[in-house]
Amino acid sequence: MACQKSSGNRKGLISLFERLRKFRKIFFLLDFDGTISTIVKNPENAKPIPGAVETLNAIGRKRNLAAAVVSGREISFLRKFFGNSVILVGIHGGEISAGGKTKTFRIGKNEKKILGEILKLAEVSGISGIYVERKKISIAVHYRNVKKTDVFAVSKLRRKILRKIQNAKLEMKRGKKVFEIMPAGVGKLKAVKLLVKMKKGFKPVFMGDDETDEEVFAMKSVIGVKVGRRNSQTAAKFFISSPDEVNRFLRRFL
């Protein structure tokens, strides 16, 4: 594998592999979309790239390795692919499934009511190409298929939603062509901190491609790996080019 270097202190994959070899136990935590699954126009059609499921399930069964998928997806979606050897975090930390047990963040009645109002607001927006995804404790508005001429309408909808949640215990998270309204305080950072405590003694390595992954990349105890373009502004210290490259890299540890 050729060493892929970028500007500043970004390291190549060879240096990443050599660094990880120093640790007796490694905990691989990965985002789903854009990391072990390619980005697709319709979120419902997303699935892991060939080989990724087998790789992560195998890592999860190793005594000196551990695997987790930390995603905005719901656990009910992720569990279709991964066995119990893989820890699952859904809805950006709103759900956690480990050891055969799943815990879901609880939201108040007022927040449920407002989420219902936001759902209706988004569904009747009249924006062609928009996809509104209702989850257990959140609502995601995807606009990847919206025409450029309607981008202003998406921004207008986003501002309306922000005004609606300003006095509620809700917040908006933004990703690639999507924004999501969810309980305040729920996030990948909090979830990863919990998982790192669960896997004490393992060196955590987090791989992701989206804005919601940046707070995890910034953790001092975590080795952050950005998936995608090398000129991205990121707190990650390493880059990897694609989901296929992620799978090939992980296979080296089996």
Secondary structure, DSSP 8 states (H G I E B T S, - for coil): ------STT-B-HHHHHHHHTT-SSEEEEE-SBTTTB---SSGGG----TTHHHHHHHHHH-TTEEEEEE-SS-HHHHTTT--TTEEEEEGGGTEEEETTEEEE----HHHHHHHHHHHHHHHTS--TT-EEEE-SS-EEEE-TTS-GGGHHHHHHHHHHHHHHHTTTTEEEEEETTEEEEEETT--HHHHHHHHHHHTTTSEEEEEE-SGGGHHHHT-TTSEEEEES-TT---S-SEEE--HHHHHHHHHTT-
